[in-house]
Amino acid sequence: MDLHCVRFLEYKPAGVEQLCLHSSSHLLAVARSNGSIEFWESELDTFSFLTSTPICQRKLIQSLVCIGDKLFSAGLNGIISEWRFVENSEKSSVQLDIPIWCMEKSSCGERLAVGLENGTIKIYETKHENLEFQKDLQKQTGRILSIAWHPEGELLACGFENSSIGTFSLSNGMCLQRITLDTQKKQNTFLWQIKYLRDHTLVSGNSMGKIQFWNGKFGTLKQEYTLHQEQADVLAIFVNEKEDTIFASGEDSKLVQLKRIETEESSKWIPSGATRNHTHDVKSIVGSEDKFILTGSVDTKIFVYNWHKFEDKGSVKTILPFTSFSHNTVKVAHEKKVILFQMA
């Protein structure tokens, strides 16, 4: 057998922008910085590559949302695209012509909230064959960077680029309150992450490296932690279904865990662990309750952590970005002496 080493083929892996786990926890969608979406299949905590959408540099994907077997992607090109898991073709799309920074589904999955560059929040219904526009909520000043639904589905919270958090009523579309955060050196604090808990606690992650807990009814600060390096943006927060565990990470690539402790008077959150495996910004965290945690980073890697011993580096598994080599990438025409390389 003759072997030929090809040195002119340059493979450039792309960083991870977003992760989205199917409700069954057996399928994973990965949005990369080159505009492609990869589909992976899992067995326990081992992932195998299935397929990928074509690379499109114009599609800088900011959000991935899974509703049933539908996968919605949205980005700075102002397009909401609908895909089917494991299918690498776009089923339908909605063109808004305004950059989309965030998108989130309601707990029942029947509505989709979309946060735009111009301060508009759009609500879509997902129960029909295609997305159907329902309403706009009261327009605000400032880019909407993050969005979250209250589990009951009638309230939303948004994080803005102008050092503020807003809560909204879905019934009348009005802004109920605005919470103003501290700034540093007269620079705006970016609210990259917001989560809305059942007890109306808002969990935020910002550009000052702080994880903050707010009373969502009165807008008062309950707790805050600076678990990341100063000025290291908190870019990703994951809250489990029981709402007793939080994982957070961001620009300094450190993954931290917080646990909720119940006291006689109230409940409080305390740091319970931290680890660092990535070398660059962590953009997304997803997980399967009591099984595993996944983190995706600009360093192109995805790490799989055991839920109960995530600090144990020996138990961490790595999903490398060499997906194109998982299927038939090279074809040889022997008679013509031609080799075809598929790069995307």
Contacts in CASP RR format, 6 or more apart in sequence:
PFRMAT RR
TARGET T0000
AUTHOR 0000-0000-0000
METHOD contacts of the structure
MODEL  1
MDLHCVRFLEYKPAGVEQLCLHSSSHLLAVARSNGSIEFWESELDTFSFL
TSTPICQRKLIQSLVCIGDKLFSAGLNGIISEWRFVENSEKSSVQLDIPI
WCMEKSSCGERLAVGLENGTIKIYETKHENLEFQKDLQKQTGRILSIAWH
PEGELLACGFENSSIGTFSLSNGMCLQRITLDTQKKQNTFLWQIKYLRDH
TLVSGNSMGKIQFWNGKFGTLKQEYTLHQEQADVLAIFVNEKEDTIFASG
EDSKLVQLKRIETEESSKWIPSGATRNHTHDVKSIVGSEDKFILTGSVDT
KIFVYNWHKFEDKGSVKTILPFTSFSHNTVKVAHEKKVILFQMA
6 339 0 8 1.000
6 341 0 8 1.000
9 341 0 8 1.000
9 343 0 8 1.000
11 322 0 8 1.000
11 324 0 8 1.000
11 343 0 8 1.000
13 300 0 8 1.000
13 321 0 8 1.000
13 322 0 8 1.000
14 32 0 8 1.000
14 33 0 8 1.000
14 34 0 8 1.000
14 35 0 8 1.000
14 36 0 8 1.000
14 55 0 8 1.000
14 300 0 8 1.000
14 321 0 8 1.000
15 32 0 8 1.000
15 33 0 8 1.000
15 34 0 8 1.000
15 297 0 8 1.000
15 298 0 8 1.000
15 299 0 8 1.000
15 300 0 8 1.000
15 321 0 8 1.000
16 30 0 8 1.000
16 31 0 8 1.000
16 32 0 8 1.000
16 33 0 8 1.000
16 283 0 8 1.000
16 284 0 8 1.000
16 296 0 8 1.000
16 297 0 8 1.000
16 298 0 8 1.000
16 300 0 8 1.000
16 301 0 8 1.000
16 302 0 8 1.000
17 31 0 8 1.000
17 32 0 8 1.000
17 33 0 8 1.000
17 35 0 8 1.000
17 60 0 8 1.000
17 61 0 8 1.000
17 62 0 8 1.000
17 283 0 8 1.000
17 284 0 8 1.000
18 30 0 8 1.000
18 31 0 8 1.000
18 61 0 8 1.000
18 62 0 8 1.000
18 63 0 8 1.000
18 64 0 8 1.000
18 283 0 8 1.000
18 284 0 8 1.000
19 28 0 8 1.000
19 29 0 8 1.000
19 30 0 8 1.000
19 31 0 8 1.000
19 64 0 8 1.000
19 284 0 8 1.000
19 285 0 8 1.000
19 286 0 8 1.000
19 294 0 8 1.000
19 295 0 8 1.000
19 296 0 8 1.000
19 302 0 8 1.000
20 28 0 8 1.000
20 29 0 8 1.000
20 30 0 8 1.000
20 31 0 8 1.000
20 64 0 8 1.000
20 65 0 8 1.000
20 66 0 8 1.000
20 71 0 8 1.000
20 286 0 8 1.000
21 27 0 8 1.000
21 28 0 8 1.000
21 29 0 8 1.000
21 66 0 8 1.000
21 286 0 8 1.000
21 287 0 8 1.000
21 288 0 8 1.000
21 294 0 8 1.000
22 28 0 8 1.000
22 29 0 8 1.000
22 66 0 8 1.000
22 68 0 8 1.000
22 69 0 8 1.000
22 85 0 8 1.000
23 66 0 8 1.000
23 68 0 8 1.000
25 42 0 8 1.000
25 287 0 8 1.000
25 288 0 8 1.000
25 291 0 8 1.000
26 41 0 8 1.000
26 42 0 8 1.000
26 43 0 8 1.000
27 39 0 8 1.000
27 40 0 8 1.000
27 41 0 8 1.000
27 42 0 8 1.000
27 85 0 8 1.000
27 86 0 8 1.000
28 39 0 8 1.000
28 40 0 8 1.000
28 41 0 8 1.000
28 42 0 8 1.000
28 47 0 8 1.000
28 286 0 8 1.000
28 294 0 8 1.000
29 37 0 8 1.000
29 38 0 8 1.000
29 39 0 8 1.000
29 40 0 8 1.000
29 64 0 8 1.000
29 66 0 8 1.000
29 71 0 8 1.000
29 85 0 8 1.000
30 37 0 8 1.000
30 38 0 8 1.000
30 39 0 8 1.000
30 40 0 8 1.000
30 296 0 8 1.000
30 302 0 8 1.000
31 37 0 8 1.000
31 61 0 8 1.000
31 64 0 8 1.000
31 73 0 8 1.000
32 38 0 8 1.000
32 300 0 8 1.000
32 321 0 8 1.000
33 60 0 8 1.000
33 298 0 8 1.000
34 55 0 8 1.000
34 56 0 8 1.000
34 57 0 8 1.000
34 344 0 8 1.000
35 53 0 8 1.000
35 55 0 8 1.000
35 56 0 8 1.000
35 57 0 8 1.000
35 58 0 8 1.000
35 59 0 8 1.000
35 60 0 8 1.000
35 61 0 8 1.000
36 52 0 8 1.000
36 53 0 8 1.000
36 54 0 8 1.000
36 55 0 8 1.000
36 56 0 8 1.000
36 344 0 8 1.000
37 52 0 8 1.000
37 53 0 8 1.000
37 61 0 8 1.000
37 64 0 8 1.000
37 71 0 8 1.000
37 73 0 8 1.000
37 83 0 8 1.000
37 88 0 8 1.000
38 49 0 8 1.000
38 51 0 8 1.000
38 52 0 8 1.000
38 53 0 8 1.000
38 323 0 8 1.000
39 49 0 8 1.000
39 50 0 8 1.000
39 51 0 8 1.000
39 52 0 8 1.000
39 85 0 8 1.000
39 86 0 8 1.000
39 88 0 8 1.000
40 47 0 8 1.000
40 48 0 8 1.000
40 49 0 8 1.000
40 50 0 8 1.000
40 319 0 8 1.000
41 47 0 8 1.000
41 48 0 8 1.000
41 50 0 8 1.000
41 86 0 8 1.000
42 48 0 8 1.000
44 291 0 8 1.000
45 291 0 8 1.000
45 292 0 8 1.000
45 304 0 8 1.000
45 306 0 8 1.000
45 317 0 8 1.000
46 317 0 8 1.000
47 302 0 8 1.000
47 304 0 8 1.000
47 319 0 8 1.000
48 326 0 8 1.000
49 323 0 8 1.000
49 326 0 8 1.000
49 327 0 8 1.000
50 86 0 8 1.000
51 86 0 8 1.000
51 87 0 8 1.000
51 88 0 8 1.000
51 327 0 8 1.000
52 88 0 8 1.000
52 323 0 8 1.000
52 324 0 8 1.000
53 83 0 8 1.000
53 88 0 8 1.000
53 89 0 8 1.000
53 90 0 8 1.000
54 88 0 8 1.000
54 344 0 8 1.000
55 344 0 8 1.000
58 77 0 8 1.000
59 73 0 8 1.000
59 75 0 8 1.000
59 77 0 8 1.000
59 79 0 8 1.000
60 75 0 8 1.000
60 76 0 8 1.000
60 77 0 8 1.000
61 73 0 8 1.000
61 74 0 8 1.000
61 75 0 8 1.000
62 74 0 8 1.000
62 75 0 8 1.000
62 76 0 8 1.000
62 100 0 8 1.000
62 101 0 8 1.000
62 102 0 8 1.000
62 103 0 8 1.000
63 72 0 8 1.000
63 73 0 8 1.000
63 74 0 8 1.000
63 75 0 8 1.000
63 100 0 8 1.000
63 101 0 8 1.000
63 102 0 8 1.000
63 103 0 8 1.000
63 104 0 8 1.000
64 71 0 8 1.000
64 72 0 8 1.000
64 73 0 8 1.000
65 71 0 8 1.000
65 72 0 8 1.000
65 103 0 8 1.000
65 104 0 8 1.000
65 105 0 8 1.000
65 112 0 8 1.000
66 72 0 8 1.000
66 85 0 8 1.000
67 105 0 8 1.000
67 109 0 8 1.000
67 112 0 8 1.000
67 126 0 8 1.000
69 84 0 8 1.000
69 85 0 8 1.000
70 82 0 8 1.000
70 83 0 8 1.000
70 84 0 8 1.000
70 85 0 8 1.000
70 91 0 8 1.000
70 126 0 8 1.000
71 82 0 8 1.000
71 83 0 8 1.000
71 84 0 8 1.000
71 85 0 8 1.000
72 80 0 8 1.000
72 81 0 8 1.000
72 82 0 8 1.000
72 83 0 8 1.000
72 103 0 8 1.000
72 112 0 8 1.000
72 126 0 8 1.000
72 131 0 8 1.000
73 80 0 8 1.000
73 81 0 8 1.000
73 83 0 8 1.000
74 80 0 8 1.000
74 81 0 8 1.000
74 100 0 8 1.000
74 103 0 8 1.000
74 114 0 8 1.000
75 99 0 8 1.000
75 100 0 8 1.000
75 101 0 8 1.000
76 99 0 8 1.000
76 100 0 8 1.000
76 101 0 8 1.000
77 99 0 8 1.000
78 95 0 8 1.000
78 96 0 8 1.000
78 97 0 8 1.000
78 98 0 8 1.000
78 99 0 8 1.000
78 100 0 8 1.000
79 93 0 8 1.000
79 94 0 8 1.000
79 95 0 8 1.000
79 96 0 8 1.000
79 100 0 8 1.000
80 93 0 8 1.000
80 94 0 8 1.000
80 96 0 8 1.000
80 100 0 8 1.000
80 103 0 8 1.000
80 114 0 8 1.000
80 124 0 8 1.000
80 131 0 8 1.000
81 90 0 8 1.000
81 92 0 8 1.000
81 93 0 8 1.000
82 90 0 8 1.000
82 91 0 8 1.000
82 92 0 8 1.000
82 93 0 8 1.000
82 130 0 8 1.000
82 131 0 8 1.000
83 89 0 8 1.000
83 90 0 8 1.000
83 91 0 8 1.000
84 91 0 8 1.000
92 130 0 8 1.000
92 131 0 8 1.000
94 124 0 8 1.000
94 131 0 8 1.000
96 114 0 8 1.000
96 116 0 8 1.000
96 122 0 8 1.000
98 116 0 8 1.000
98 117 0 8 1.000
98 118 0 8 1.000
98 120 0 8 1.000
99 116 0 8 1.000
99 117 0 8 1.000
100 114 0 8 1.000
100 115 0 8 1.000
100 116 0 8 1.000
100 117 0 8 1.000
101 115 0 8 1.000
101 116 0 8 1.000
101 117 0 8 1.000
101 143 0 8 1.000
101 144 0 8 1.000
101 145 0 8 1.000
101 146 0 8 1.000
102 114 0 8 1.000
102 115 0 8 1.000
102 144 0 8 1.000
102 145 0 8 1.000
102 146 0 8 1.000
102 147 0 8 1.000
103 112 0 8 1.000
103 113 0 8 1.000
103 114 0 8 1.000
103 115 0 8 1.000
103 147 0 8 1.000
104 112 0 8 1.000
104 113 0 8 1.000
104 147 0 8 1.000
104 148 0 8 1.000
104 149 0 8 1.000
105 111 0 8 1.000
105 112 0 8 1.000
105 113 0 8 1.000
105 126 0 8 1.000
105 149 0 8 1.000
106 112 0 8 1.000
106 113 0 8 1.000
106 149 0 8 1.000
106 153 0 8 1.000
107 149 0 8 1.000
107 151 0 8 1.000
107 152 0 8 1.000
107 153 0 8 1.000
108 153 0 8 1.000
109 126 0 8 1.000
110 125 0 8 1.000
110 126 0 8 1.000
110 127 0 8 1.000
111 123 0 8 1.000
111 124 0 8 1.000
111 125 0 8 1.000
111 126 0 8 1.000
111 134 0 8 1.000
111 149 0 8 1.000
111 153 0 8 1.000
111 170 0 8 1.000
112 123 0 8 1.000
112 124 0 8 1.000
112 125 0 8 1.000
112 126 0 8 1.000
112 131 0 8 1.000
113 121 0 8 1.000
113 122 0 8 1.000
113 123 0 8 1.000
113 147 0 8 1.000
113 149 0 8 1.000
113 156 0 8 1.000
114 121 0 8 1.000
114 122 0 8 1.000
114 123 0 8 1.000
114 124 0 8 1.000
114 147 0 8 1.000
115 121 0 8 1.000
115 122 0 8 1.000
115 144 0 8 1.000
115 147 0 8 1.000
115 158 0 8 1.000
116 122 0 8 1.000
116 143 0 8 1.000
116 144 0 8 1.000
117 143 0 8 1.000
117 144 0 8 1.000
118 139 0 8 1.000
118 142 0 8 1.000
118 143 0 8 1.000
119 139 0 8 1.000
119 140 0 8 1.000
119 141 0 8 1.000
119 142 0 8 1.000
119 143 0 8 1.000
119 144 0 8 1.000
119 160 0 8 1.000
120 136 0 8 1.000
120 137 0 8 1.000
120 139 0 8 1.000
120 144 0 8 1.000
121 136 0 8 1.000
121 137 0 8 1.000
121 140 0 8 1.000
121 144 0 8 1.000
121 147 0 8 1.000
121 156 0 8 1.000
121 158 0 8 1.000
121 168 0 8 1.000
122 133 0 8 1.000
122 135 0 8 1.000
122 136 0 8 1.000
122 137 0 8 1.000
123 133 0 8 1.000
123 134 0 8 1.000
123 135 0 8 1.000
123 136 0 8 1.000
123 137 0 8 1.000
123 170 0 8 1.000
124 131 0 8 1.000
124 132 0 8 1.000
124 133 0 8 1.000
124 134 0 8 1.000
125 131 0 8 1.000
125 132 0 8 1.000
125 133 0 8 1.000
125 134 0 8 1.000
135 173 0 8 1.000
137 156 0 8 1.000
137 168 0 8 1.000
137 170 0 8 1.000
137 173 0 8 1.000
137 174 0 8 1.000
137 175 0 8 1.000
138 168 0 8 1.000
138 173 0 8 1.000
138 174 0 8 1.000
138 175 0 8 1.000
140 158 0 8 1.000
140 160 0 8 1.000
140 166 0 8 1.000
140 175 0 8 1.000
141 162 0 8 1.000
142 160 0 8 1.000
142 161 0 8 1.000
142 162 0 8 1.000
143 160 0 8 1.000
143 161 0 8 1.000
143 162 0 8 1.000
144 158 0 8 1.000
144 159 0 8 1.000
144 160 0 8 1.000
145 159 0 8 1.000
145 160 0 8 1.000
145 161 0 8 1.000
145 190 0 8 1.000
145 191 0 8 1.000
145 192 0 8 1.000
146 158 0 8 1.000
146 159 0 8 1.000
146 191 0 8 1.000
146 192 0 8 1.000
146 193 0 8 1.000
146 194 0 8 1.000
146 204 0 8 1.000
147 156 0 8 1.000
147 157 0 8 1.000
147 158 0 8 1.000
147 159 0 8 1.000
147 194 0 8 1.000
148 156 0 8 1.000
148 157 0 8 1.000
148 158 0 8 1.000
148 194 0 8 1.000
148 195 0 8 1.000
148 196 0 8 1.000
148 202 0 8 1.000
149 155 0 8 1.000
149 156 0 8 1.000
149 196 0 8 1.000
150 156 0 8 1.000
150 157 0 8 1.000
150 196 0 8 1.000
150 198 0 8 1.000
150 200 0 8 1.000
151 196 0 8 1.000
151 197 0 8 1.000
151 198 0 8 1.000
152 198 0 8 1.000
153 170 0 8 1.000
154 169 0 8 1.000
154 170 0 8 1.000
154 171 0 8 1.000
155 167 0 8 1.000
155 168 0 8 1.000
155 169 0 8 1.000
155 170 0 8 1.000
155 176 0 8 1.000
155 196 0 8 1.000
156 167 0 8 1.000
156 168 0 8 1.000
156 170 0 8 1.000
156 196 0 8 1.000
157 165 0 8 1.000
157 166 0 8 1.000
157 167 0 8 1.000
157 168 0 8 1.000
157 194 0 8 1.000
157 196 0 8 1.000
157 202 0 8 1.000
157 216 0 8 1.000
158 165 0 8 1.000
158 166 0 8 1.000
158 167 0 8 1.000
158 168 0 8 1.000
158 194 0 8 1.000
159 165 0 8 1.000
159 166 0 8 1.000
159 191 0 8 1.000
159 194 0 8 1.000
159 204 0 8 1.000
160 166 0 8 1.000
160 191 0 8 1.000
161 188 0 8 1.000
161 190 0 8 1.000
161 191 0 8 1.000
162 188 0 8 1.000
163 180 0 8 1.000
163 181 0 8 1.000
163 182 0 8 1.000
163 183 0 8 1.000
163 188 0 8 1.000
163 189 0 8 1.000
163 191 0 8 1.000
164 178 0 8 1.000
164 179 0 8 1.000
164 180 0 8 1.000
164 181 0 8 1.000
164 191 0 8 1.000
165 178 0 8 1.000
165 179 0 8 1.000
165 181 0 8 1.000
165 191 0 8 1.000
165 194 0 8 1.000
165 202 0 8 1.000
165 204 0 8 1.000
165 214 0 8 1.000
166 175 0 8 1.000
166 176 0 8 1.000
166 177 0 8 1.000
166 178 0 8 1.000
166 179 0 8 1.000
167 175 0 8 1.000
167 176 0 8 1.000
167 177 0 8 1.000
167 202 0 8 1.000
167 216 0 8 1.000
168 174 0 8 1.000
168 175 0 8 1.000
168 176 0 8 1.000
169 176 0 8 1.000
177 216 0 8 1.000
177 219 0 8 1.000
179 202 0 8 1.000
179 214 0 8 1.000
179 216 0 8 1.000
179 219 0 8 1.000
181 189 0 8 1.000
181 191 0 8 1.000
181 206 0 8 1.000
181 212 0 8 1.000
182 189 0 8 1.000
182 208 0 8 1.000
183 189 0 8 1.000
184 208 0 8 1.000
184 231 0 8 1.000
189 206 0 8 1.000
189 207 0 8 1.000
189 208 0 8 1.000
190 206 0 8 1.000
190 207 0 8 1.000
190 233 0 8 1.000
191 204 0 8 1.000
191 205 0 8 1.000
191 206 0 8 1.000
192 205 0 8 1.000
192 206 0 8 1.000
192 207 0 8 1.000
192 233 0 8 1.000
192 234 0 8 1.000
192 235 0 8 1.000
193 203 0 8 1.000
193 204 0 8 1.000
193 205 0 8 1.000
193 206 0 8 1.000
193 234 0 8 1.000
193 235 0 8 1.000
193 236 0 8 1.000
193 237 0 8 1.000
193 248 0 8 1.000
194 202 0 8 1.000
194 203 0 8 1.000
194 204 0 8 1.000
194 205 0 8 1.000
195 202 0 8 1.000
195 203 0 8 1.000
195 204 0 8 1.000
195 237 0 8 1.000
195 239 0 8 1.000
195 246 0 8 1.000
196 202 0 8 1.000
197 203 0 8 1.000
197 239 0 8 1.000
197 243 0 8 1.000
198 243 0 8 1.000
199 267 0 8 1.000
200 215 0 8 1.000
200 216 0 8 1.000
200 217 0 8 1.000
201 213 0 8 1.000
201 214 0 8 1.000
201 215 0 8 1.000
201 216 0 8 1.000
201 222 0 8 1.000
202 213 0 8 1.000
202 214 0 8 1.000
202 215 0 8 1.000
202 216 0 8 1.000
202 219 0 8 1.000
203 211 0 8 1.000
203 212 0 8 1.000
203 213 0 8 1.000
203 214 0 8 1.000
203 237 0 8 1.000
203 239 0 8 1.000
203 246 0 8 1.000
204 210 0 8 1.000
204 211 0 8 1.000
204 212 0 8 1.000
204 214 0 8 1.000
205 211 0 8 1.000
205 212 0 8 1.000
205 234 0 8 1.000
205 237 0 8 1.000
205 248 0 8 1.000
206 212 0 8 1.000
206 233 0 8 1.000
206 234 0 8 1.000
207 231 0 8 1.000
207 233 0 8 1.000
207 234 0 8 1.000
208 226 0 8 1.000
208 230 0 8 1.000
208 231 0 8 1.000
209 226 0 8 1.000
209 227 0 8 1.000
209 228 0 8 1.000
209 229 0 8 1.000
209 230 0 8 1.000
209 231 0 8 1.000
209 232 0 8 1.000
209 233 0 8 1.000
209 234 0 8 1.000
209 251 0 8 1.000
210 224 0 8 1.000
210 225 0 8 1.000
210 226 0 8 1.000
210 234 0 8 1.000
211 224 0 8 1.000
211 225 0 8 1.000
211 227 0 8 1.000
211 234 0 8 1.000
211 237 0 8 1.000
211 246 0 8 1.000
211 248 0 8 1.000
211 256 0 8 1.000
211 258 0 8 1.000
212 221 0 8 1.000
212 223 0 8 1.000
212 224 0 8 1.000
212 225 0 8 1.000
213 221 0 8 1.000
213 222 0 8 1.000
213 223 0 8 1.000
213 224 0 8 1.000
213 269 0 8 1.000
214 220 0 8 1.000
214 221 0 8 1.000
214 222 0 8 1.000
215 221 0 8 1.000
215 222 0 8 1.000
223 268 0 8 1.000
223 269 0 8 1.000
225 258 0 8 1.000
225 269 0 8 1.000
225 271 0 8 1.000
227 248 0 8 1.000
227 254 0 8 1.000
227 256 0 8 1.000
227 271 0 8 1.000
227 274 0 8 1.000
228 234 0 8 1.000
228 248 0 8 1.000
228 249 0 8 1.000
228 250 0 8 1.000
228 251 0 8 1.000
228 252 0 8 1.000
228 254 0 8 1.000
228 256 0 8 1.000
229 251 0 8 1.000
229 252 0 8 1.000
229 254 0 8 1.000
232 250 0 8 1.000
232 251 0 8 1.000
232 252 0 8 1.000
233 250 0 8 1.000
233 251 0 8 1.000
233 281 0 8 1.000
234 248 0 8 1.000
234 249 0 8 1.000
234 250 0 8 1.000
234 251 0 8 1.000
235 249 0 8 1.000
235 250 0 8 1.000
235 251 0 8 1.000
235 281 0 8 1.000
235 282 0 8 1.000
235 283 0 8 1.000
236 248 0 8 1.000
236 249 0 8 1.000
236 250 0 8 1.000
236 282 0 8 1.000
236 283 0 8 1.000
236 284 0 8 1.000
236 285 0 8 1.000
236 295 0 8 1.000
237 246 0 8 1.000
237 247 0 8 1.000
237 248 0 8 1.000
237 285 0 8 1.000
238 246 0 8 1.000
238 247 0 8 1.000
238 248 0 8 1.000
238 285 0 8 1.000
238 286 0 8 1.000
238 287 0 8 1.000
238 293 0 8 1.000
239 245 0 8 1.000
239 246 0 8 1.000
240 246 0 8 1.000
240 287 0 8 1.000
240 289 0 8 1.000
241 289 0 8 1.000
242 289 0 8 1.000
243 260 0 8 1.000
244 259 0 8 1.000
244 260 0 8 1.000
245 257 0 8 1.000
245 258 0 8 1.000
245 259 0 8 1.000
245 260 0 8 1.000
246 257 0 8 1.000
246 258 0 8 1.000
246 259 0 8 1.000
246 269 0 8 1.000
247 255 0 8 1.000
247 256 0 8 1.000
247 257 0 8 1.000
247 285 0 8 1.000
247 293 0 8 1.000
247 310 0 8 1.000
248 255 0 8 1.000
248 256 0 8 1.000
248 258 0 8 1.000
248 285 0 8 1.000
249 255 0 8 1.000
249 256 0 8 1.000
249 278 0 8 1.000
249 282 0 8 1.000
249 285 0 8 1.000
249 295 0 8 1.000
250 281 0 8 1.000
250 282 0 8 1.000
250 283 0 8 1.000
251 281 0 8 1.000
252 276 0 8 1.000
253 276 0 8 1.000
253 277 0 8 1.000
253 278 0 8 1.000
253 279 0 8 1.000
253 280 0 8 1.000
253 281 0 8 1.000
253 282 0 8 1.000
253 297 0 8 1.000
253 299 0 8 1.000
254 274 0 8 1.000
254 275 0 8 1.000
254 276 0 8 1.000
255 274 0 8 1.000
255 275 0 8 1.000
255 276 0 8 1.000
255 277 0 8 1.000
255 282 0 8 1.000
255 285 0 8 1.000
255 293 0 8 1.000
255 295 0 8 1.000
255 305 0 8 1.000
255 310 0 8 1.000
256 271 0 8 1.000
256 273 0 8 1.000
256 274 0 8 1.000
257 271 0 8 1.000
257 272 0 8 1.000
257 273 0 8 1.000
257 274 0 8 1.000
257 310 0 8 1.000
258 269 0 8 1.000
258 270 0 8 1.000
258 271 0 8 1.000
258 272 0 8 1.000
259 269 0 8 1.000
259 270 0 8 1.000
259 272 0 8 1.000
260 267 0 8 1.000
260 268 0 8 1.000
260 269 0 8 1.000
261 267 0 8 1.000
261 268 0 8 1.000
261 269 0 8 1.000
261 270 0 8 1.000
273 311 0 8 1.000
274 311 0 8 1.000
275 305 0 8 1.000
275 310 0 8 1.000
275 311 0 8 1.000
275 313 0 8 1.000
277 295 0 8 1.000
277 303 0 8 1.000
277 313 0 8 1.000
277 316 0 8 1.000
278 295 0 8 1.000
278 296 0 8 1.000
278 297 0 8 1.000
278 299 0 8 1.000
278 301 0 8 1.000
278 303 0 8 1.000
279 297 0 8 1.000
279 299 0 8 1.000
280 297 0 8 1.000
280 298 0 8 1.000
280 299 0 8 1.000
281 297 0 8 1.000
281 298 0 8 1.000
282 295 0 8 1.000
282 296 0 8 1.000
282 297 0 8 1.000
283 296 0 8 1.000
283 297 0 8 1.000
283 298 0 8 1.000
284 295 0 8 1.000
284 296 0 8 1.000
285 293 0 8 1.000
285 294 0 8 1.000
285 295 0 8 1.000
285 296 0 8 1.000
286 293 0 8 1.000
286 294 0 8 1.000
287 293 0 8 1.000
287 294 0 8 1.000
287 307 0 8 1.000
288 307 0 8 1.000
289 307 0 8 1.000
290 307 0 8 1.000
290 308 0 8 1.000
291 307 0 8 1.000
292 304 0 8 1.000
292 305 0 8 1.000
292 306 0 8 1.000
292 307 0 8 1.000
293 304 0 8 1.000
293 305 0 8 1.000
293 307 0 8 1.000
293 310 0 8 1.000
294 302 0 8 1.000
294 303 0 8 1.000
294 304 0 8 1.000
294 305 0 8 1.000
295 302 0 8 1.000
295 303 0 8 1.000
295 305 0 8 1.000
296 302 0 8 1.000
296 303 0 8 1.000
297 303 0 8 1.000
300 320 0 8 1.000
300 321 0 8 1.000
301 318 0 8 1.000
301 319 0 8 1.000
301 320 0 8 1.000
301 321 0 8 1.000
302 318 0 8 1.000
302 319 0 8 1.000
303 316 0 8 1.000
303 317 0 8 1.000
303 318 0 8 1.000
303 319 0 8 1.000
304 316 0 8 1.000
304 317 0 8 1.000
304 318 0 8 1.000
304 319 0 8 1.000
305 315 0 8 1.000
305 316 0 8 1.000
306 312 0 8 1.000
306 315 0 8 1.000
306 316 0 8 1.000
309 315 0 8 1.000
310 316 0 8 1.000
324 342 0 8 1.000
324 343 0 8 1.000
324 344 0 8 1.000
328 342 0 8 1.000
329 341 0 8 1.000
329 342 0 8 1.000
330 339 0 8 1.000
330 340 0 8 1.000
330 341 0 8 1.000
330 342 0 8 1.000
331 339 0 8 1.000
331 340 0 8 1.000
331 342 0 8 1.000
332 338 0 8 1.000
332 339 0 8 1.000
332 340 0 8 1.000
333 339 0 8 1.000
333 340 0 8 1.000
END
